[in-house]
Amino acid sequence: MQTYEVQMRRQSAQQVIARTRDLSLTLGAQRGDPDAGFNPVETLLSALGACLLTALQMVAELSRVPVTGMAIHLTGVRQDQPPQLVSVTYALRVQTDMAEDRLTRLVETAKRNSTVYQTLALALPVSGTVVRDTGTAPI
């Protein structure tokens, strides 16, 4: 088992500082203030995206599949009462020459190896699309 630790401290009425190891992240903590920083839901979506991209890179390397770029766009839908996310969707773009069916298998394997994906998928519907990009321009 692996354990993760993050320490949080309220910096001001607008921001919270998260720290782990020698790293820090400033998060927005003022409800409705888009200038304060990433709000908690945006941070959660970012964690999901980073975890999926990390897992996909790992699986691609282990499978010796050349991937020259990847990007993901995530959307969370929140209901007001009770306040909670009710779904998350993503659009994943992968720059590679591999066949569509192989890319689909690679993404499914990455999802099985993504801690955040597996955790969130137990709590709410997480779905998405995958687009293979064979272009050479950076994603």
Secondary structure, DSSP 4 states (H G I P E B T S, - for coil): ------EEEE-SSSEEEEEETTEEEEEE-STT-TTS---HHHHHHHHHHHHHHHHHHHHHHHTT--EEEEEEEEEEEEETTTTEEEEEEEEEEEEE-S-HHHHHHHHHHHHHT-HHHHHHHHHS-EEEEEEEE---S--
